[in-house]
């Protein structure tokens, strides 16, 4: 539970749901209120971090952000797949990806930069991290996953609410989107040759990301050298102008 936030006592989602049951308030809508609010809170934080980065470094690490709250049928299907009965308490306890936010970055180093900035937010608690970039899934899937909680300030209470954050590059997102569509068509039982080709494409995506990162670093280094050269030129021009001014002054004094 998030201990960073002071003021009202912070409760977790299960405690909140039980409290709503006791008041005969619709538990499903109460849970969805939390998840939708958590998406709004996290989205605002990400937008501010991106704006700050642009202001400080004249560079946007984020290409785009996607958000979603899982649909009821998907939640029930997941609970049953893992052997849990489909009730609200199990939903908030065992389904960690109901509120989801995906950050798509330009380059792989932006992924870890964004993850660090998110983790340093004083009111966000990082529960777990899964780095599928350094350790890809067997399917070839690559992404950086953070399970976090963020406090939702209601009128008379504060509720720590779970959000899954996925951070990936454009190329990783492209691969993952197509992989999801392909497996959806086969209901998760795609032929082996398709799985093999997808893994091969995942390797190509990794090479593309590495090449684009290397190219970007080369461009940034070239720009840095150009800035230094321009600064040196201006210094030399300034010194030359100052020297010329002094010589002219000496000549006029001799006259």
Buried (B, 14 or more C-beta within 10 A) or exposed (E): EBEEBEEEEBBBBBBBBEBBBEEEEEBEEBBBBBBBBBBBBBBEBBEEBBEEBEEEEEEEBBBEBEBBEBEEEEBBEBBEEEEBEEEBBBBBBEBBBBBBBBBBBBBBBBBBBBBEBBEEBEBBBBEEEBBBBEEBEEBBBBBBBBBBBBBBBBEEBBBBBBBBBBBBBBBBBBBBEEBEEBBEEEEEEBEEEBBEBBBEBBEEBBEBBEEBBEEBEEEEEEEEEEEEEEEEEEEEEEEEEEEEEEEEEEEEEEE
